[in-house]
Amino acid sequence: MMLTFLHAADFHMDSAFGALSARQAAGRRRESRELGFRLSNYVNQHKIGLVLLAGDLFDSGSAFRETGEQLAEALGQMEAKVFIAPGNHDWVGPGSPWLTMNWPENVHVFRERTLSAVDLPEWNLTIHGAAFTGPEQTESLLAGFTAPEDGRIHIGLLHGEISPVKGRYNSLGREEVAASGLDYLALGHIHRRMEPLRLGKTLCAWPGCIEGRGFDELGEKGFYQGTVDERGAVSLRFVPFAQRRYEILEVDVTGRSPRAAVEAALDGDTARHLYRILLTGETGESGVDLQVLREDLADRFYALEIRDHTHMAENIWARAEEDSLRGLFLRALRERLAEGGAEGEIVTQAARFGLAALDHRDLG
């Protein structure tokens, strides 16, 4: 027997996407509601038998009913058995969709804060899971647990962390995981994909969030697809699945126009994604016209943020030695710049605006 399974977590449906425009935020929320149907198509096309969802599927414990209904419909379309362990964002409590919705027959939601087990005899497999029943879970949900030595495959499904500094979200001890006797522990909560970790006989992993929501969640996002054989041996591969990525790109504009420098640094696939571009290097007295640059590049991205971290070319500061009002102005600013600290960008901006005023130029 070889069972194919999918392990995903941290959908955070109904996130606000507050950093985007109202139109884009609404679009991203709509896309997040469609995620379940995309995932269902993948599960059915790849003949996946078991789906493990490790919590925080909703961004709060009181999601919009429409969102819950769409997720229930999508999961019901999966030709697979689906197990869900709610986390600290979508914890089980009054008004929770885990209690108020009618979930399809193929979906099992763990609703208790103690481990319970579901046997799947067709695969000689037992799933062990538990839920957050509040926004925090300070005690380990694995405490004192050991899977029985009954010849079955044992998989755990939890939202939580392993040995964090502050144990607010189901802090699991490494020794507890090693003593659990589980063949695989499917975890959620950490939004960055982690390489699988083996503790004792137990292989455990976090797939990360399935879609990035900000520039603290960069790069490819997706889920783990795995197989488990009759001996309990698990193999995993990561499947990128996000519709859009957040990326931070640093571009040195020294000796080039900012637009040309940025376009040279881009690959061909940016229109679906959200970029923060950091401009570095040397520029002339006028610096970078960020508004014009944004307008020129806007259609290359789903969303674009540009930050100017450039500095004025050294030959401009050399003119501080002139016996003129311009030289006096530059010398005063150069002294401030030499003092160091966090004012470097402010001094550079002051120099640019001051020189523009002296030359009767318009910086826009």
Long-range contacts (C-beta under 8 A, 24 or more apart in sequence): 1-123, 1-124, 1-229, 1-230, 2-227, 2-228, 2-229, 2-230, 3-49, 3-50, 3-123, 3-125, 3-227, 3-228, 3-229, 4-46, 4-47, 4-48, 4-49, 4-50, 4-225, 4-226, 4-227, 5-48, 5-49, 5-50, 5-51, 5-52, 5-225, 5-226, 5-227, 5-228, 6-39, 6-42, 6-43, 6-48, 6-50, 6-51, 6-52, 6-80, 6-223, 6-224, 6-225, 6-226, 7-52, 7-54, 7-186, 7-205, 7-207, 7-223, 7-224, 7-225, 7-226, 7-236, 8-39, 8-51, 8-52, 8-53, 8-54, 8-207, 8-210, 8-222, 8-223, 8-224, 9-53, 9-54, 9-55, 9-56, 9-57, 9-87, 9-159, 9-186, 9-187, 9-188, 9-189, 9-206, 9-207, 9-208, 9-209, 9-210, 9-223, 10-54, 10-55, 10-56, 10-57, 10-87, 10-188, 10-189, 10-191, 10-208, 10-209, 10-210, 11-35, 11-36, 11-56, 11-57, 11-58, 11-209, 11-210, 11-211, 12-56, 12-57, 12-58, 12-59, 12-89, 12-209, 12-211, 12-213, 13-57, 13-58, 13-59, 13-63, 13-67, 13-71, 14-58, 14-59, 14-60, 14-63, 14-64, 14-67, 15-59, 15-213, 16-59, 17-213, 19-214, 20-274, 20-303, 21-303, 24-302, 24-303, 28-244, 31-211, 31-243, 31-244, 32-211, 33-66, 33-67, 33-70, 33-71, 34-70, 35-74, 35-210, 35-211, 36-70, 36-71, 36-73, 36-74, 36-75, 37-70, 37-73, 37-74, 37-77, 38-241, 38-243, 39-74, 39-78, 39-223, 39-241, 40-74, 40-75, 40-77, 40-78, 42-239, 42-241, 43-78, 43-79, 43-80, 44-77, 44-78, 44-79, 44-80, 46-225, 47-79, 48-80, 48-225, 49-80, 49-81, 49-123, 50-80, 50-81, 50-83, 50-120, 50-123, 50-125, 51-75, 51-78, 51-80, 51-81, 51-82, 51-83, 52-83, 52-127, 52-155, 52-157, 52-186, 53-82, 53-83, 53-84, 53-85, 53-157, 53-188, 54-85, 54-87, 54-157, 54-158, 54-159, 54-186, 54-187, 54-188, 54-189, 54-206, 54-207, 55-84, 55-85, 55-86, 55-87, 55-88, 55-89, 55-90, 55-131, 55-132, 55-158, 55-159, 55-188, 55-189, 56-86, 56-87, 56-88, 56-89, 56-90, 56-159, 56-188, 56-189, 57-84, 57-86, 57-90, 58-89, 58-90, 58-97, 59-89, 59-90, 60-89, 60-90, 61-89, 61-90, 61-91, 61-92, 61-93, 61-95, 61-96, 61-135, 62-95, 62-96, 63-90, 63-97, 65-97, 65-100, 65-101, 67-97, 68-97, 68-100, 68-101, 69-101, 71-97, 72-101, 72-102, 72-103, 72-104, 72-107, 75-103, 75-104, 75-106, 75-107, 76-104, 76-105, 76-106, 76-107, 78-106, 80-106, 81-106, 81-108, 81-120, 82-106, 82-107, 82-108, 83-107, 83-108, 83-109, 83-110, 83-118, 83-127, 83-129, 83-157, 84-108, 84-109, 84-110, 84-129, 84-157, 85-110, 85-129, 85-130, 85-131, 85-157, 85-158, 85-159, 85-188, 86-110, 86-111, 86-131, 86-132, 86-159, 87-132, 87-159, 87-169, 87-188, 87-189, 88-132, 88-135, 88-136, 88-137, 88-159, 88-168, 88-169, 88-189, 89-135, 91-131, 91-132, 91-133, 91-134, 91-135, 92-131, 92-132, 92-133, 93-133, 93-134, 98-131, 110-157, 113-137, 113-141, 114-141, 115-141, 115-142, 115-145, 115-156, 119-152, 123-153, 124-151, 124-152, 124-153, 124-230, 125-152, 125-153, 125-154, 125-155, 125-228, 126-152, 126-153, 126-154, 126-155, 127-155, 127-156, 127-157, 128-154, 128-155, 128-156, 128-157, 128-182, 129-156, 129-157, 129-158, 130-158, 131-159, 132-159, 132-169, 132-170, 136-168, 136-169, 137-168, 137-169, 137-170, 138-167, 138-168, 138-171, 139-170, 140-167, 140-170, 140-171, 140-172, 140-173, 140-176, 141-170, 141-172, 142-172, 142-173, 142-176, 142-177, 142-180, 143-176, 145-176, 145-180, 146-179, 146-180, 146-181, 147-180, 147-181, 147-182, 148-181, 149-181, 153-183, 153-228, 153-230, 153-232, 154-181, 154-182, 154-183, 154-232, 155-182, 155-183, 155-184, 155-185, 155-186, 155-228, 156-180, 156-182, 156-184, 156-185, 156-186, 156-202, 157-185, 157-186, 158-185, 158-186, 158-187, 158-188, 159-187, 159-188, 159-189, 160-187, 160-188, 160-189, 161-189, 161-190, 162-187, 162-197, 162-204, 174-199, 177-202, 177-204, 178-202, 183-228, 183-232, 183-233, 183-234, 184-226, 184-228, 184-232, 184-234, 191-217, 192-217, 193-221, 193-222, 193-238, 196-236, 203-234, 203-236, 205-236, 207-238, 210-241, 210-242, 211-242, 211-243, 211-244, 212-242, 212-244, 212-245, 212-246, 212-274, 213-246, 214-246, 215-246, 215-248, 215-274, 215-276, 215-305, 217-246, 218-245, 218-246, 218-247, 218-248, 219-245, 219-246, 219-247, 220-245, 221-245, 243-272, 244-272, 244-273, 244-274, 244-302, 245-272, 245-273, 245-274, 246-273, 246-274, 246-275, 246-276, 247-273, 247-274, 247-275, 247-276, 248-275, 248-276, 248-277, 248-278, 249-275, 249-276, 249-277, 249-278, 250-277, 250-278, 250-280, 251-277, 251-278, 251-279, 251-280, 252-280, 252-281, 253-279, 253-280, 253-281, 253-282, 253-283, 253-288, 253-310, 254-281, 254-282, 254-283, 255-281, 255-282, 258-283, 258-288, 258-293, 259-293, 259-296, 259-297, 262-293, 262-297, 263-297, 263-300, 266-300, 270-300, 270-301, 271-299, 271-300, 271-301, 271-302, 272-302, 273-301, 273-302, 274-301, 274-302, 274-303, 274-304, 275-301, 275-303, 275-304, 275-305, 276-305, 276-306, 276-307, 277-304, 277-305, 277-306, 277-307, 278-307, 278-309, 279-306, 279-307, 279-308, 279-309, 279-310, 280-309, 280-310, 281-310, 281-311, 282-310, 282-311, 282-312, 282-313, 282-314, 283-310, 283-311, 283-312, 283-313, 284-312, 284-313, 284-316, 285-312, 285-316, 285-351, 285-352, 285-355, 285-356, 285-359, 286-352, 286-356, 286-361, 286-363, 287-312, 287-348, 287-349, 287-352, 287-363, 289-363, 289-364, 291-364, 292-364, 308-345, 309-345, 310-348, 311-344, 311-348, 312-348, 312-351, 312-352, 316-351, 316-355, 325-358, 326-355, 326-358, 329-354, 329-355, 329-358, 330-355
